[in-house]
């Protein structure tokens, strides 16, 4: 026989006050008197007649309904229904009380985050990156927590653990940005939590050291040191400022060597299990870029022949940085640089207009004049492009 509900609640309250453990607490939900007691306490409240996502209100309660709920609970098949947040005016005119969705204490971050990534429209490589970050940097530390239990203090402790474990700061910043986006959805769209706990100043930023740039001589030395098939790749990368994925996705039909332009319409992404072609990084990434005559020459030589040298700390992407630096030094404005680089915005704050194709041609011509004194001829021992290099410079 079930114990009196008021007595049970009194025992639970006292044990909680004294910090004593409670076992098999869920069994009290099998007691119909508990439901009747709760019904009696909330029935007279105005808010009890506010519908949720269904037309049901407390006025629809009955003994048969209580027994049906208990039966489902006994068979462990009860499923919480989503609810909506309702602002209920206080009777004393003191503003509104906010009723917080109860599922905030029922949904684990690990399950919610995985579903968030699966449901978003993302590029394959972006999705893969999110899955990796979430599985490696978020779930082991916070995955077991309920959404409603994550506070700013939780986020601060998590970040410290990441850095103490040797996670590079850029990786920690990316993980924080991903978690913030996930919890933004929980707060703003799904209204499961009241505020996003990822609101700590400075956690979304890190110092980016200046990347190195190569001289014209070094670019050509790199090109000479590469297998002949990839020599043009290096030259065009440095002089066009295209991304790696955009360069390796180029086809013969994307080149207009007579007008000296390259048309960017797609990119190649290297995923864990395969390579995948897709659209450029953003809408602004679909563009036509004018390239200097030196790049056109390299492309012509490559096409005619086909139908390791390194710089310390120099990455392939630095060739793009080199091209951007050359363009800037040739008098390109910020807007024109953004057009060449394929960026739609700068730090997600400003939107730049596309430069005209005529001005883009002028930029390439100015780059030609800068390059003219350095253009090397293969096999010419007197070429000034030989420059200081390491690891076996060709003479």
Secondary structure, 3 states (H helix, E strand, C coil): CCCCHHHHHHHHHHHHHCCCCCCCHHHHHHCHHHHHHHHHHHCCCHHHHCCCCCCCCHHHCCHHHHHHHHHHHHCCCCCCCCCCCCEEECCCCCCEEECCCHHHHCCEHHHHHHHHHHHCCCCHHHHHHHHHHHHHHHHHHHCCCEHHHCCHHHHHHHHHHHHHCCCCHHHHHHHHHHHHHHHHHHHHHCCCCCCCCCCCCCCCCCCCCCCCCCCHHHHHHHHHHCCHHHHHHHHHHHHHCCCHHHHHCCCHHHEECCCCEEEECCEEEECCCCEEEECCCCHHHCEEEECCHHHHHHHHHHHHHCCCCCCCCCCCHHHHHHHHHHHHHCCCCHHHHHHHHCCCEECCCEECCCCCHHHHHHHHHHHHHHHHHHCCCCCCCCCCCCCCCCCCCCC
